[in-house]
Structures are given as structure tokens and as C-alpha cells.
Amino acid sequence: MQIVANIVVGIVAVIHLYILYLEMFAWTTPKGLRAFGMTQQIADASKTLAANQGLYNGFLAAGLIWGLVHPNVLFGQQIEIFFLALVMVAAIYGGLTAKRSILYIQGLPALIGLLLVVFA
């Protein structure tokens, strides 16, 4: 069960690294426009804000990775629980205020990871 939990936590971290990439480096590209359903004009006007959001997604990924590699497994699990809870809060807020699919793309994997870590 612990191995499955670690895999899911790793997947959540990779999702957030990909979001970091999209928001910080691909925001104004066709890939970024498609991912976030924006026009070029909106993307150009919000590029700096998106990069800031991307940085925060990177912090979430870094925290999850920290939990995975921490030498004290129990402390690592506590770190994972904390950062998975943060991802869930962000997903709920984003799902309610920006785009409902955020609940499924970010929130569902985080919820599954949280349950696996808690019950592993």
C-alpha cells in the first residue's frame, strides 16, 4: 500500500510540475492557450500573474517531493499529508472560481493520494 501511495503522490507532484511549466513558460504559446482556454490577448495581459501561479504550483510539487524523499518515513508522510491538503484546497478554490475541471485534474489525484498516505 505504501508503494501505491508513493506512486500517487509522485503523480500529483508531476502534475504540478507540468502546471508550473504551462503557467511559467508556455502561458502564451498555443499549448498554454489550449490548456487554459484563453485568447492570445488575455494570455499576454496575464503572463506575469500566470508565472506567479506557476511558481506556487512548483512549491506544491517541491513539498510533495520533499515528503517522498525524507529519510524519516513518518515525518515524510506528515509532509505529504500537509501538501496534499494544500493541493486539495487549491483545487476546490480553483474548481469553484475558475474552471470546474480543476477539481478532477488536481483535486481527485490529491484526494486519492491523501487517502492512500493516511491509510498506508
C-alpha positions, 0 to 999 in steps of 0.5 A: 500500500505504501508503494501505491501511495508513493506512486500517487503522490509522485503523480500529483507532484508531476502534475504540478510540475507540468502546471508550473511549466504551462503557467511559467513558460508556455502561458502564451504559446498555443499549448498554454492557450489550449490548456487554459482556454484563453485568447492570445490577448488575455494570455499576454495581459496575464503572463506575469500573474500566470508565472506567479501561479506557476511558481506556487504550483512548483512549491506544491510539487517541491513539498510533495517531493520533499515528503517522498524523499525524507529519510524519516518515513513518518515525518515524510508522510506528515509532509505529504499529508500537509501538501496534499491538503494544500493541493486539495484546497487549491483545487476546490478554490480553483474548481469553484472560481475558475474552471470546474475541471480543476477539481478532477485534474488536481483535486481527485489525484490529491484526494486519492493520494491523501487517502492512500498516505493516511491509510498506508 
